[in-house]
Every structure is written in structure tokens, then in C-alpha cells.
């Protein structure tokens, strides 16, 4: 794999801590869970909270 | 919409909570807000700015079997358009079911003309799209 992922690469599993507005609570998501559920994943990166997205 | 949407920044989950609670614009946002304070995930996708510690505006679509299918990165000053994202996502759904087809530039939604590349089509794409 190159320095970072390119289109067509298999994405290694990742985990991130989350705040989940629907539950009003903290959580954690992982790619392996979405894959197990046969779900598409859309990652939407943005610079910082309290700015426009 | 049929996909798990995760928003990610380098803020902590505590800041996410505070922002979501205080900003009225976010009242209806239900997507999990991912926290990547170390930049590990952001570096993996090449959106981590080492100078500022912030993420560029990157959007990535990953298929259910874990393959990266789309990658779009905008500089700080350009917001993203949900219609552009939806077009790509819908095209992915179509192509996952019709693996011998391609969605051309003007494909917008299910029912629009697709292409099935073949020897016959070489030099005849204009006619195939008519």
C-alpha cells in the first residue's frame, strides 16, 4: 500500500470514538462492524467543530 | 440513504458533544461524530494537515466489502455539495448490482443511460449514449 489509501484499495479496519447525537451519548464505530452488517460507509472529514462544514 | 455516514474531525468527542448541543444548525444532524485527535484515521486517508493539525474537507465512500471506491478532497475554503455526493453514492449502488456497466459523466440516477464497454463500442460512445 502507498503512503495513504487510494481508490481501489481495501481499507484496513479502523475504530474511532464517537459522539452520537441520536443517543445523546458517546460510542465507538468500526469498519469491521459495518462490513459485518453489509453496509456502505461514507466518511466525511472536516477541519474543526464550531466552524462551517 | 442506505449508508452509514460518519463525520470526522480531530476534535475530541467532548467537543463534538458541546458543539452539537449548542449549535442550532446541528439540531437535526443524527450522524455519529467521529473523533480522531491523533490524526491516525485522517492520515490513513491523506486528509491530515500536519501544519495545522486539522483535517481537509475529504469525503470517502467505502463499499460493504471494505473497498475504497470514491475519494474527494476539497481545500478548506470550499464546502461540499450533498447532490454531488448522492450522485456518486447512487452510481455505486447501481454499479454494485450491474458489474459489467459503467456510469457515464451525465448519469444522475437510476434509469439514466449506462454503458457496457465492449469492442463494438470503441469509437462509438457518442452513438451508445444517444
Backbone of each chain as ProteinMPNN parsed JSONL, in Angstrom:
{"seq_chain_A": "XXXXXXXXXXXXXXXXXXXXXXXXXXXXXXXXXXXXXXXXXXXXXXXXXXXXX", "coords_chain_A": {"N_chain_A": [[0.835, -1.193, 0.0], [0.415, 2.272, -0.684], [1.559, 5.446, 0.65], [-0.783, 6.689, 1.626], [-4.295, 5.725, 1.522], [-5.618, 4.755, -1.636], [-8.083, 5.049, -4.223], [-9.72, 2.0, -4.84], [-8.185, 0.503, -3.189], [-8.214, -1.888, -0.485], [-9.706, -1.036, 2.513], [-8.074, -0.854, 5.558], [-9.14, -2.194, 8.729], [-10.663, 0.096, 10.986], [-11.114, 2.007, 13.99], [-13.067, 4.418, 15.663], [-13.711, 6.698, 18.329], [-16.868, 8.084, 19.156], [-19.287, 10.791, 19.262], [-22.668, 10.389, 19.611], [-25.295, 11.902, 18.305], [-27.958, 10.991, 18.052], [-28.358, 9.358, 20.192], [-27.498, 10.876, 22.216], [-25.167, 10.288, 23.473], [-21.829, 8.954, 24.112], [-19.912, 6.814, 21.915], [-18.61, 4.13, 19.896], [-17.315, 3.45, 16.698], [-16.678, 1.016, 14.136], [-15.041, -0.104, 11.175], [-15.158, -2.813, 10.679], [-17.534, -3.629, 11.884], [-19.463, -2.385, 10.253], [-18.919, -3.686, 7.855], [-19.57, -6.307, 8.556], [-22.285, -5.964, 8.821], [-22.969, -5.583, 6.231], [-22.921, -2.974, 5.175], [-22.684, 0.172, 3.46], [-20.158, 2.648, 3.801], [-19.718, 6.033, 4.539], [-17.295, 8.381, 4.878], [-16.778, 11.511, 6.245], [-14.786, 13.992, 6.371], [-13.848, 16.961, 8.162], [-12.562, 20.256, 8.947], [-12.818, 21.436, 11.667], [-14.795, 21.463, 14.677], [-17.35, 23.862, 15.481], [-17.037, 25.459, 13.266], [-17.918, 26.208, 9.838], [-19.195, 23.467, 7.889]], "CA_chain_A": [[0.0, 0.0, 0.0], [1.17, 3.529, -0.731], [1.596, 6.272, 1.859], [-2.156, 6.656, 2.119], [-5.201, 4.916, 0.707], [-6.079, 5.222, -2.934], [-9.303, 4.399, -4.702], [-9.459, 0.629, -5.254], [-7.538, -0.206, -2.079], [-9.039, -2.363, 0.617], [-9.476, -0.17, 3.671], [-7.826, -1.622, 6.79], [-10.135, -1.916, 9.77], [-10.362, 1.222, 11.87], [-12.094, 2.288, 15.053], [-12.987, 5.759, 16.248], [-14.692, 7.073, 19.338], [-17.86, 8.994, 18.576], [-20.443, 11.282, 19.989], [-23.827, 10.028, 18.789], [-26.406, 12.817, 18.601], [-29.258, 10.312, 18.146], [-28.473, 8.763, 21.535], [-27.016, 11.825, 23.207], [-24.156, 9.593, 24.265], [-20.605, 8.569, 23.414], [-19.905, 5.449, 21.398], [-17.442, 3.787, 19.096], [-17.686, 2.768, 15.458], [-15.547, 0.364, 13.469], [-15.349, -0.545, 9.818], [-15.489, -4.248, 10.691], [-18.958, -3.763, 12.206], [-20.243, -2.036, 9.059], [-18.728, -4.758, 6.878], [-20.354, -7.461, 9.024], [-23.695, -5.638, 8.562], [-23.083, -5.346, 4.775], [-23.299, -1.578, 4.984], [-21.783, 1.146, 2.852], [-19.656, 3.619, 4.77], [-19.275, 7.318, 3.989], [-16.536, 9.171, 5.849], [-16.922, 12.923, 5.896], [-13.828, 14.727, 7.206], [-13.955, 18.423, 8.129], [-11.453, 20.802, 9.743], [-12.974, 21.618, 13.107], [-16.087, 21.825, 15.24], [-17.587, 25.301, 15.639], [-16.814, 26.165, 12.003], [-18.892, 25.663, 8.882], [-18.73, 22.172, 7.397]], "C_chain_A": [[0.877, 1.253, 0.0], [1.045, 4.259, 0.609], [0.199, 6.435, 2.476], [-3.048, 5.968, 1.105], [-5.53, 5.575, -0.624], [-7.341, 4.454, -3.316], [-8.95, 3.009, -5.25], [-8.768, -0.181, -4.172], [-8.591, -0.783, -1.138], [-8.686, -1.552, 1.862], [-9.223, -1.042, 4.9], [-8.866, -1.26, 7.837], [-9.696, -0.705, 10.599], [-11.474, 1.374, 12.888], [-11.969, 3.744, 15.424], [-14.061, 5.93, 17.316], [-15.632, 8.092, 18.716], [-18.681, 9.664, 19.679], [-21.634, 11.017, 19.083], [-25.036, 10.877, 19.158], [-27.735, 12.099, 18.788], [-29.458, 9.7, 19.531], [-28.115, 9.755, 22.632], [-25.896, 11.241, 24.048], [-22.908, 9.303, 23.421], [-20.708, 7.13, 22.933], [-18.612, 5.192, 20.664], [-17.934, 3.119, 17.823], [-16.44, 2.103, 14.88], [-15.982, -0.103, 12.092], [-15.769, -2.015, 9.819], [-16.964, -4.476, 11.012], [-19.815, -3.471, 10.976], [-20.123, -3.129, 8.009], [-19.568, -5.977, 7.259], [-21.842, -7.231, 8.75], [-23.962, -5.37, 7.081], [-23.501, -3.908, 4.458], [-22.234, -0.791, 4.23], [-21.365, 2.134, 3.929], [-19.263, 4.896, 4.038], [-18.572, 8.089, 5.099], [-16.481, 10.604, 5.365], [-16.014, 13.722, 6.833], [-14.045, 16.234, 7.071], [-12.947, 18.997, 9.128], [-11.702, 20.868, 11.248], [-14.408, 21.916, 13.487], [-16.156, 23.346, 15.377], [-17.133, 26.109, 14.423], [-17.879, 25.656, 11.034], [-18.322, 24.39, 8.266], [-18.797, 22.153, 5.879]], "O_chain_A": [[1.945, 1.278, 0.612], [0.487, 3.73, 1.57], [0.029, 6.331, 3.69], [-2.632, 5.665, -0.013], [-5.695, 6.791, -0.714], [-7.619, 3.371, -2.802], [-8.004, 2.86, -6.024], [-8.761, -1.411, -4.223], [-9.695, -0.254, -1.007], [-7.515, -1.405, 2.213], [-10.057, -1.877, 5.249], [-9.407, -0.155, 7.833], [-8.51, -0.516, 10.871], [-12.606, 0.937, 12.683], [-10.854, 4.261, 15.495], [-15.16, 5.384, 17.217], [-15.233, 8.871, 17.85], [-18.764, 9.203, 20.817], [-21.611, 11.382, 17.908], [-25.711, 10.633, 20.158], [-28.562, 12.535, 19.589], [-30.59, 9.543, 19.989], [-28.382, 9.525, 23.812], [-25.694, 11.642, 25.194], [-22.93, 9.396, 22.194], [-21.481, 6.333, 23.464], [-17.644, 5.94, 20.794], [-18.864, 2.313, 17.861], [-15.314, 2.552, 15.096], [-17.143, -0.452, 11.875], [-16.64, -2.413, 9.045], [-17.58, -5.401, 10.482], [-20.765, -4.196, 10.682], [-21.104, -3.468, 7.346], [-20.196, -6.602, 6.404], [-22.579, -8.18, 8.48], [-25.068, -4.97, 6.717], [-24.332, -3.669, 3.582], [-21.039, -1.059, 4.352], [-22.125, 2.42, 4.854], [-18.555, 4.846, 3.032], [-19.17, 8.41, 6.126], [-16.173, 10.868, 4.203], [-16.411, 14.083, 7.941], [-14.385, 16.723, 5.994], [-12.525, 18.301, 10.051], [-10.872, 20.399, 12.027], [-15.15, 22.539, 12.726], [-15.129, 24.024, 15.387], [-16.872, 27.307, 14.535], [-18.657, 24.767, 11.379], [-17.105, 24.25, 8.136], [-18.448, 21.149, 5.259]]}, "seq_chain_B": "XXXXXXXXXXXXXXXXXXXXXXXXXXXXXXXXXXXXXXXXXXXXXXXXXXXXXXXXXXXXXXXXXXXXXXXXXXXXXXXXXXXXXXXXXXXXXXXXXXXXXXXXXXXXXXXXXXXXXXXXXXXXXXXXXX", "coords_chain_B": {"N_chain_B": [[-30.631, 6.76, 3.765], [-29.199, 4.586, 3.148], [-26.568, 4.14, 3.831], [-23.892, 4.153, 6.189], [-23.142, 7.091, 7.581], [-20.402, 8.853, 8.689], [-19.18, 11.568, 10.385], [-16.041, 13.151, 10.644], [-13.578, 14.717, 12.623], [-10.622, 16.273, 14.034], [-11.259, 16.963, 16.547], [-12.091, 16.26, 20.005], [-14.418, 13.798, 21.367], [-15.803, 15.062, 23.327], [-15.83, 17.743, 22.676], [-17.275, 17.519, 20.337], [-19.759, 16.85, 21.409], [-20.368, 19.217, 22.837], [-20.505, 21.079, 20.758], [-22.562, 20.062, 19.146], [-24.652, 20.272, 20.918], [-24.872, 23.019, 21.321], [-25.074, 24.35, 18.866], [-27.531, 25.472, 16.828], [-27.993, 24.85, 14.18], [-27.258, 22.245, 13.996], [-29.148, 20.702, 15.147], [-30.737, 18.811, 13.876], [-29.013, 16.958, 12.938], [-28.011, 13.657, 12.765], [-25.947, 11.957, 12.454], [-23.292, 9.815, 13.561], [-20.58, 11.36, 15.235], [-17.354, 11.239, 14.587], [-14.25, 10.99, 16.328], [-10.968, 11.977, 15.978], [-8.411, 12.584, 17.367], [-5.658, 12.037, 17.334], [-5.085, 11.972, 14.706], [-4.764, 9.652, 13.307], [-6.606, 8.111, 11.741], [-7.244, 10.075, 9.884], [-4.797, 10.534, 8.633], [-4.51, 8.104, 7.355], [-6.272, 8.386, 5.269], [-5.187, 10.474, 3.991], [-5.907, 13.116, 4.562], [-5.019, 14.614, 6.628], [-3.705, 17.572, 7.883], [-0.545, 18.338, 8.526], [0.559, 20.72, 9.38], [-1.414, 22.272, 10.599], [-2.848, 20.54, 12.158], [-5.39, 19.96, 11.578], [-8.185, 18.587, 9.686], [-8.471, 18.238, 6.153], [-11.192, 18.928, 3.838], [-12.501, 16.122, 3.222], [-14.162, 13.476, 1.487], [-15.186, 10.14, 1.537], [-16.113, 7.104, 0.035], [-16.913, 3.893, 0.989], [-17.191, 0.522, 0.107], [-19.521, -2.2, 0.967], [-17.883, -4.435, 1.217], [-15.544, -3.351, 1.994], [-13.914, -1.883, 0.283], [-12.259, 1.004, -0.969], [-13.992, 3.276, -2.85], [-14.568, 5.852, -3.787], [-13.076, 9.062, -3.677], [-12.751, 12.238, -2.505], [-11.367, 15.362, -2.123], [-11.48, 18.528, -0.798], [-10.102, 21.818, -0.606], [-9.7, 23.951, 2.305], [-11.474, 26.113, 1.933], [-13.728, 25.44, 0.448], [-16.978, 24.336, 0.527], [-18.899, 21.253, 0.662], [-21.117, 19.632, -1.642], [-24.205, 18.171, -1.247], [-25.691, 16.976, -3.255], [-23.811, 16.247, -5.156], [-22.442, 14.277, -3.77], [-24.515, 12.415, -3.378], [-25.069, 11.642, -5.988], [-22.767, 10.189, -6.636], [-22.923, 8.182, -4.719], [-25.336, 6.887, -5.389], [-24.654, 5.985, -7.924], [-22.676, 4.158, -7.282], [-24.236, 2.215, -5.953], [-25.78, 1.324, -8.084], [-23.785, 0.317, -9.801], [-22.73, -1.709, -8.264], [-24.631, -3.619, -8.467], [-24.787, -4.049, -11.168], [-22.385, -5.216, -12.61], [-21.068, -5.226, -15.017], [-21.396, -2.811, -16.187], [-20.894, 0.748, -16.83], [-21.096, 3.952, -15.324], [-21.713, 6.817, -17.039], [-20.494, 10.25, -17.453], [-22.745, 11.928, -17.369], [-24.613, 10.528, -15.976], [-27.191, 10.452, -13.621], [-29.216, 9.363, -12.036], [-30.924, 6.278, -11.124], [-32.128, 4.556, -13.932], [-31.186, 6.312, -15.795], [-29.084, 6.414, -18.711], [-26.639, 3.866, -19.008], [-23.347, 2.548, -19.699], [-22.074, -0.331, -21.355], [-19.074, -1.422, -21.629], [-17.484, -2.555, -24.601], [-15.973, -4.253, -27.41], [-17.39, -3.433, -29.608], [-18.19, -0.91, -28.971], [-16.039, 0.734, -29.134], [-14.885, 3.832, -30.053], [-17.459, 4.56, -30.551], [-18.951, 5.743, -28.596], [-20.465, 8.054, -28.447], [-22.701, 7.446, -30.073], [-23.708, 5.326, -28.579], [-24.618, 6.577, -26.331], [-26.71, 8.068, -27.18]], "CA_chain_B": [[-29.969, 6.788, 2.465], [-28.616, 3.267, 2.887], [-25.144, 4.069, 4.153], [-23.51, 4.712, 7.479], [-22.367, 8.312, 7.39], [-19.661, 9.246, 9.887], [-18.409, 12.798, 10.226], [-14.809, 13.006, 11.432], [-12.61, 15.806, 12.74], [-9.62, 15.952, 15.057], [-11.789, 17.337, 17.858], [-12.466, 15.13, 20.865], [-15.867, 13.539, 21.426], [-16.401, 16.024, 24.265], [-16.074, 18.955, 21.893], [-18.408, 17.18, 19.45], [-20.981, 16.954, 22.22], [-20.631, 20.621, 23.14], [-20.88, 21.744, 19.516], [-23.876, 19.582, 18.714], [-25.636, 20.755, 21.876], [-25.002, 24.477, 21.279], [-25.284, 24.903, 17.529], [-28.901, 25.156, 16.404], [-27.961, 24.261, 12.839], [-26.955, 20.813, 14.092], [-30.198, 20.029, 15.893], [-31.314, 17.671, 13.156], [-27.949, 16.054, 12.473], [-28.063, 12.43, 13.556], [-24.817, 11.085, 12.148], [-22.248, 9.722, 14.578], [-19.488, 12.296, 15.023], [-16.131, 10.526, 14.941], [-13.193, 11.815, 16.913], [-9.656, 11.459, 15.571], [-7.472, 13.593, 17.89], [-4.27, 11.705, 16.991], [-4.93, 12.086, 13.264], [-4.41, 8.35, 12.731], [-7.535, 7.781, 10.648], [-7.138, 11.139, 8.884], [-3.566, 10.279, 7.859], [-4.76, 6.935, 6.515], [-6.984, 8.838, 4.076], [-4.426, 11.565, 3.381], [-6.553, 14.424, 4.726], [-4.498, 15.283, 7.83], [-2.777, 18.657, 7.6], [0.461, 18.28, 9.596], [0.874, 22.069, 9.85], [-2.468, 22.846, 11.431], [-3.48, 19.52, 12.994], [-6.802, 19.882, 11.189], [-8.458, 17.767, 8.507], [-9.028, 18.822, 4.928], [-12.568, 18.5, 3.61], [-12.438, 14.896, 2.413], [-15.305, 12.571, 1.536], [-14.759, 8.838, 1.043], [-17.175, 6.093, 0.027], [-16.346, 2.551, 1.154], [-18.217, -0.484, -0.202], [-19.773, -3.115, 2.092], [-16.773, -5.384, 1.418], [-14.368, -2.65, 2.531], [-13.043, -1.279, -0.737], [-12.421, 2.451, -1.157], [-14.465, 3.46, -4.232], [-14.519, 7.264, -4.19], [-12.263, 9.907, -2.82], [-12.852, 13.635, -2.937], [-10.802, 16.23, -1.102], [-11.522, 19.958, -1.114], [-9.335, 22.711, 0.261], [-10.505, 24.461, 3.417], [-12.457, 27.16, 1.663], [-14.873, 25.036, -0.37], [-17.925, 23.407, 1.125], [-19.296, 20.163, -0.227], [-22.492, 19.665, -2.106], [-24.79, 16.866, -0.964], [-26.148, 16.376, -4.511], [-22.649, 15.598, -5.774], [-22.186, 13.042, -3.019], [-25.6, 11.464, -3.622], [-24.901, 11.082, -7.329], [-21.729, 9.157, -6.568], [-23.395, 7.059, -3.929], [-26.335, 6.155, -6.184], [-23.94, 5.307, -9.011], [-22.039, 2.989, -6.664], [-25.264, 1.201, -5.706], [-26.129, 0.751, -9.384], [-22.661, -0.45, -10.354], [-22.53, -2.914, -7.46], [-25.609, -4.623, -8.947], [-24.591, -4.251, -12.6], [-20.918, -5.121, -12.582], [-20.492, -5.075, -16.363], [-21.742, -1.491, -16.729], [-20.215, 1.928, -16.325], [-21.955, 5.138, -15.277], [-21.023, 7.92, -17.705], [-20.425, 11.549, -16.767], [-24.043, 12.582, -17.172], [-25.514, 9.676, -15.19], [-27.605, 11.137, -12.397], [-29.969, 8.481, -11.153], [-31.406, 5.015, -11.648], [-32.94, 4.761, -15.121], [-30.361, 7.013, -16.778], [-28.328, 5.518, -19.576], [-25.293, 3.433, -18.615], [-22.587, 1.97, -20.807], [-21.45, -1.632, -21.117], [-17.933, -1.366, -22.536], [-17.242, -3.738, -25.435], [-15.216, -3.934, -28.629], [-18.31, -2.751, -30.517], [-18.392, 0.478, -28.579], [-14.819, 1.526, -29.31], [-15.092, 4.92, -31.011], [-18.902, 4.747, -30.791], [-19.585, 6.091, -27.323], [-21.481, 9.075, -28.74], [-23.909, 6.761, -30.541], [-24.243, 4.494, -27.49], [-25.259, 7.432, -25.323], [-27.844, 8.791, -27.773]], "C_chain_B": [[-29.24, 5.486, 2.178], [-27.132, 3.166, 3.123], [-24.94, 4.615, 5.557], [-22.647, 5.94, 7.213], [-21.71, 8.673, 8.722], [-18.94, 10.551, 9.591], [-17.182, 12.676, 11.133], [-14.022, 14.314, 11.434], [-11.611, 15.413, 13.818], [-10.049, 16.441, 16.439], [-12.076, 16.091, 18.699], [-13.98, 14.947, 20.869], [-16.567, 14.521, 22.361], [-16.734, 17.342, 23.551], [-17.24, 18.72, 20.926], [-19.729, 17.373, 20.198], [-21.345, 18.422, 22.435], [-21.126, 21.362, 21.901], [-22.297, 21.363, 19.114], [-24.976, 20.134, 19.622], [-25.917, 22.25, 21.672], [-25.409, 25.043, 19.927], [-26.65, 24.484, 17.001], [-28.955, 24.492, 15.032], [-27.804, 22.745, 12.89], [-28.052, 20.017, 14.797], [-30.68, 18.759, 15.215], [-30.268, 16.68, 12.681], [-27.892, 14.832, 13.383], [-26.853, 11.529, 13.313], [-23.852, 11.009, 13.32], [-21.093, 10.658, 14.223], [-18.202, 11.646, 15.526], [-15.045, 11.481, 15.399], [-11.835, 11.186, 16.604], [-8.546, 12.414, 16.029], [-6.01, 13.295, 17.541], [-4.009, 11.855, 15.499], [-4.649, 10.757, 12.571], [-5.299, 7.991, 11.526], [-7.4, 8.802, 9.515], [-5.891, 10.963, 8.017], [-3.769, 9.119, 6.893], [-5.422, 7.36, 5.199], [-6.321, 10.07, 3.441], [-5.054, 12.937, 3.537], [-6.023, 15.199, 5.926], [-3.488, 16.341, 7.429], [-1.785, 18.764, 8.761], [0.748, 19.672, 10.166], [-0.16, 22.617, 10.824], [-3.065, 21.832, 12.411], [-4.961, 19.365, 12.693], [-6.952, 19.0, 9.953], [-8.915, 18.618, 7.336], [-10.443, 18.282, 4.736], [-12.598, 17.309, 2.651], [-13.674, 14.046, 2.593], [-14.906, 11.252, 0.876], [-15.913, 7.849, 1.124], [-16.523, 4.711, 0.02], [-17.462, 1.523, 0.948], [-18.413, -1.418, 0.988], [-18.665, -4.15, 2.272], [-15.456, -4.655, 1.733], [-13.429, -2.052, 1.504], [-13.332, 0.217, -0.862], [-12.784, 2.712, -2.618], [-14.421, 4.909, -4.702], [-13.739, 8.062, -3.168], [-12.37, 11.319, -3.366], [-12.313, 14.5, -1.809], [-10.848, 17.673, -1.588], [-10.614, 20.717, -0.156], [-10.291, 23.338, 1.28], [-11.673, 25.333, 3.011], [-13.627, 26.742, 0.781], [-15.741, 24.0, 0.337], [-18.325, 22.332, 0.136], [-20.78, 20.199, -0.521], [-23.091, 18.269, -1.972], [-25.266, 16.179, -2.248], [-25.004, 15.664, -5.227], [-22.361, 14.258, -5.094], [-23.245, 11.986, -3.329], [-25.496, 10.833, -5.007], [-23.878, 9.944, -7.297], [-22.229, 7.93, -5.814], [-24.397, 6.222, -4.706], [-25.667, 5.386, -7.311], [-23.241, 4.06, -8.474], [-23.046, 1.871, -6.458], [-25.633, 0.511, -7.015], [-25.025, -0.176, -9.888], [-22.391, -1.728, -9.561], [-23.461, -4.024, -7.939], [-25.387, -4.961, -10.41], [-23.107, -4.12, -12.893], [-20.289, -4.98, -13.961], [-20.757, -3.695, -16.968], [-20.833, -0.402, -16.185], [-21.202, 3.074, -16.31], [-21.207, 6.303, -15.923], [-21.181, 9.238, -16.953], [-21.8, 12.119, -16.438], [-25.039, 11.737, -16.386], [-25.877, 10.375, -13.893], [-28.349, 10.217, -11.445], [-30.427, 7.237, -11.894], [-32.337, 5.284, -12.825], [-32.183, 5.522, -16.193], [-29.49, 6.001, -17.524], [-26.948, 5.166, -18.992], [-24.603, 2.875, -19.842], [-22.088, 0.59, -20.404], [-20.278, -1.74, -22.095], [-17.734, -2.678, -23.306], [-16.459, -3.282, -26.655], [-16.079, -3.112, -29.584], [-18.401, -1.254, -30.226], [-17.176, 1.362, -28.831], [-15.033, 2.577, -30.395], [-16.553, 5.236, -31.262], [-19.643, 5.116, -29.515], [-20.697, 7.116, -27.541], [-22.784, 8.413, -29.148], [-24.559, 5.955, -29.404], [-24.999, 5.32, -26.46], [-26.501, 8.123, -25.858], [-29.166, 8.166, -27.396]], "O_chain_B": [[-28.716, 5.3, 1.08], [-26.493, 2.216, 2.67], [-25.721, 5.433, 6.042], [-21.544, 5.826, 6.678], [-22.38, 8.785, 9.749], [-18.166, 10.626, 8.637], [-17.273, 12.163, 12.248], [-13.823, 14.937, 10.391], [-11.733, 14.357, 14.438], [-9.281, 16.341, 17.397], [-12.28, 15.003, 18.161], [-14.726, 15.823, 20.432], [-17.761, 14.786, 22.219], [-17.771, 17.96, 23.793], [-18.078, 19.597, 20.721], [-20.675, 17.973, 19.689], [-22.494, 18.819, 22.238], [-22.05, 22.171, 21.98], [-23.12, 22.217, 18.786], [-26.083, 20.426, 19.168], [-27.053, 22.699, 21.829], [-26.026, 26.106, 19.858], [-26.901, 23.303, 16.757], [-29.839, 23.682, 14.753], [-28.171, 22.044, 11.947], [-27.912, 18.814, 15.019], [-30.991, 17.764, 15.869], [-30.61, 15.661, 12.081], [-27.747, 14.948, 14.6], [-26.751, 10.455, 13.905], [-23.614, 12.007, 13.999], [-20.679, 10.741, 13.067], [-17.986, 11.519, 16.731], [-14.936, 12.613, 14.927], [-11.585, 10.024, 16.923], [-7.83, 12.985, 15.206], [-5.203, 14.22, 17.462], [-2.856, 11.867, 15.065], [-4.331, 10.733, 11.382], [-4.813, 7.625, 10.455], [-7.436, 8.443, 8.338], [-5.926, 11.214, 6.812], [-3.274, 9.138, 5.765], [-5.167, 6.772, 4.148], [-6.836, 10.633, 2.475], [-4.777, 13.835, 2.742], [-6.497, 16.296, 6.222], [-2.525, 16.051, 6.72], [-2.139, 19.225, 9.847], [1.144, 19.787, 11.326], [0.179, 23.34, 11.761], [-3.713, 22.218, 13.384], [-5.698, 18.726, 13.444], [-5.976, 18.704, 9.263], [-9.65, 19.591, 7.505], [-10.845, 17.312, 5.379], [-12.707, 17.471, 1.436], [-14.184, 13.902, 3.705], [-14.35, 11.251, -0.222], [-16.602, 7.76, 2.14], [-15.696, 4.401, -0.837], [-18.538, 1.635, 1.535], [-17.594, -1.443, 1.907], [-18.513, -4.696, 3.364], [-14.388, -5.266, 1.736], [-12.277, -1.746, 1.814], [-14.487, 0.643, -0.863], [-12.0, 2.416, -3.52], [-14.254, 5.166, -5.895], [-13.747, 7.774, -1.971], [-12.11, 11.564, -4.545], [-12.755, 14.382, -0.666], [-10.323, 18.0, -2.652], [-10.395, 20.287, 0.976], [-11.512, 23.266, 1.14], [-12.729, 25.311, 3.643], [-14.439, 27.585, 0.398], [-15.272, 22.92, 0.696], [-18.123, 22.472, -1.071], [-21.581, 20.727, 0.251], [-22.556, 17.302, -2.514], [-25.253, 14.951, -2.335], [-25.201, 14.61, -5.832], [-22.077, 13.254, -5.747], [-22.926, 10.813, -3.519], [-25.791, 9.652, -5.187], [-24.103, 8.875, -7.864], [-21.99, 6.792, -6.218], [-24.327, 4.993, -4.691], [-26.065, 4.264, -7.621], [-23.218, 3.024, -9.139], [-22.756, 0.711, -6.75], [-25.781, -0.71, -7.069], [-25.283, -1.293, -10.337], [-21.886, -2.71, -10.107], [-23.14, -5.208, -7.837], [-25.758, -6.047, -10.854], [-22.628, -3.083, -13.353], [-19.108, -4.652, -14.071], [-20.393, -3.434, -18.115], [-20.104, -0.602, -15.213], [-22.058, 3.165, -17.189], [-20.174, 6.732, -15.409], [-21.901, 9.327, -15.959], [-22.005, 12.712, -15.379], [-26.17, 12.161, -16.15], [-25.005, 10.833, -13.155], [-28.159, 10.264, -10.23], [-30.334, 7.15, -13.118], [-33.226, 6.131, -12.739], [-32.496, 5.398, -17.377], [-29.205, 4.906, -17.039], [-26.201, 6.037, -18.547], [-25.213, 2.746, -20.904], [-21.724, 0.366, -19.25], [-20.467, -2.107, -23.255], [-17.808, -3.766, -22.733], [-16.302, -2.087, -26.902], [-15.588, -2.22, -30.277], [-18.656, -0.446, -31.118], [-17.265, 2.587, -28.754], [-15.333, 2.234, -31.538], [-16.867, 6.087, -32.095], [-20.833, 4.83, -29.376], [-21.743, 7.053, -26.895], [-23.85, 8.764, -28.642], [-25.783, 5.905, -29.28], [-25.909, 4.822, -25.797], [-27.268, 8.703, -25.089], [-30.219, 8.651, -27.81]]}, "name": "protein", "num_of_chains": 2, "seq": "XXXXXXXXXXXXXXXXXXXXXXXXXXXXXXXXXXXXXXXXXXXXXXXXXXXXXXXXXXXXXXXXXXXXXXXXXXXXXXXXXXXXXXXXXXXXXXXXXXXXXXXXXXXXXXXXXXXXXXXXXXXXXXXXXXXXXXXXXXXXXXXXXXXXXXXXXXXXXXXXXXXXXXXXXXXXXXXXXXXXXXX"}
